[in-house]
Amino acid sequence: MKERILKNWHFQRVLYLLIGVFISGYAITNKEWMGLLPGFYFTSMAIFHFGCATGGCYVPVSKKREPNGEIAEPIFEEIKNK
């Protein structure tokens, strides 16, 4: 757990931390207690390295390759209405 918190800090993770601290601070100073929920969520995403802060929201594009190493072209099928 200690390694998860202290390692792999990058720009997006720091940004989530700053946003979470800002939202939480704003909610506390203005006594908007429901604002603590998103504030704590963003802060915990950054600190504990889960959610989109880990890059988990990124879906890599997979391209199938032919046996000779070339990228295969997709096959499209036309669908006609009756």
C-alpha positions as CSV (number, residue, x, y, z in Angstrom):
1,M,0.0,0.0,0.0
2,K,2.9,2.4,0.8
3,E,4.4,1.8,-2.6
4,R,1.0,2.4,-4.3
5,I,0.7,5.8,-2.6
6,L,4.3,7.0,-3.0
7,K,5.2,5.7,-6.5
8,N,4.0,6.6,-10.1
9,W,3.0,10.2,-9.6
10,H,2.3,11.9,-12.9
11,F,0.6,15.1,-14.0
12,Q,-2.9,13.7,-14.1
13,R,-2.6,12.3,-10.6
14,V,-1.3,15.6,-9.2
15,L,-4.1,17.4,-11.0
16,Y,-6.7,15.1,-9.4
17,L,-5.2,15.8,-6.0
18,L,-5.3,19.6,-6.5
19,I,-8.9,19.4,-7.8
20,G,-10.0,17.3,-4.8
21,V,-8.3,19.5,-2.2
22,F,-9.8,22.6,-3.9
23,I,-13.3,21.2,-3.9
24,S,-13.0,19.9,-0.3
25,G,-11.6,23.2,0.9
26,Y,-14.3,25.2,-0.9
27,A,-17.1,22.9,0.5
28,I,-15.7,23.3,4.1
29,T,-15.3,27.1,4.0
30,N,-18.8,27.6,2.5
31,K,-20.4,24.9,4.7
32,E,-21.6,23.0,1.6
33,W,-21.3,19.5,3.1
34,M,-22.4,17.7,0.0
35,G,-19.4,19.1,-1.8
36,L,-17.2,17.0,0.4
37,L,-18.2,13.8,-1.5
38,P,-16.7,14.8,-4.9
39,G,-13.8,16.5,-3.1
40,F,-12.9,13.3,-1.2
41,Y,-13.5,11.2,-4.2
42,F,-11.0,13.1,-6.4
43,T,-8.5,13.3,-3.5
44,S,-8.7,9.6,-2.8
45,M,-8.4,8.8,-6.5
46,A,-5.1,10.6,-6.5
47,I,-3.7,9.3,-3.2
48,F,-4.7,5.7,-3.6
49,H,-4.1,5.5,-7.4
50,F,-7.4,4.1,-8.6
51,G,-10.0,5.1,-11.2
52,C,-9.0,7.4,-14.1
53,A,-6.0,8.7,-12.2
54,T,-4.3,5.4,-13.0
55,G,-4.9,5.7,-16.7
56,G,-7.6,3.0,-16.4
57,C,-10.0,5.0,-18.4
58,Y,-7.7,4.8,-21.5
59,V,-8.7,2.1,-23.9
60,P,-5.8,1.2,-26.2
61,V,-6.6,0.7,-29.9
62,S,-5.9,-2.9,-30.9
63,K,-5.0,-3.6,-34.5
64,K,-4.9,-7.1,-35.8
65,R,-1.9,-8.1,-37.8
66,E,-1.6,-10.5,-40.7
67,P,1.0,-13.3,-40.4
68,N,3.3,-11.3,-42.7
69,G,3.3,-8.4,-40.2
70,E,0.9,-6.0,-42.0
71,I,-2.1,-4.5,-40.3
72,A,-5.3,-6.2,-41.5
73,E,-8.0,-4.1,-43.0
74,P,-11.4,-4.4,-41.4
75,I,-14.1,-6.2,-43.3
76,F,-17.4,-4.3,-43.6
77,E,-20.8,-5.8,-44.3
78,E,-23.6,-3.7,-45.7
79,I,-26.9,-4.2,-43.9
80,K,-30.0,-3.3,-45.9
81,N,-33.5,-2.5,-44.6
82,K,-36.4,-4.5,-45.8
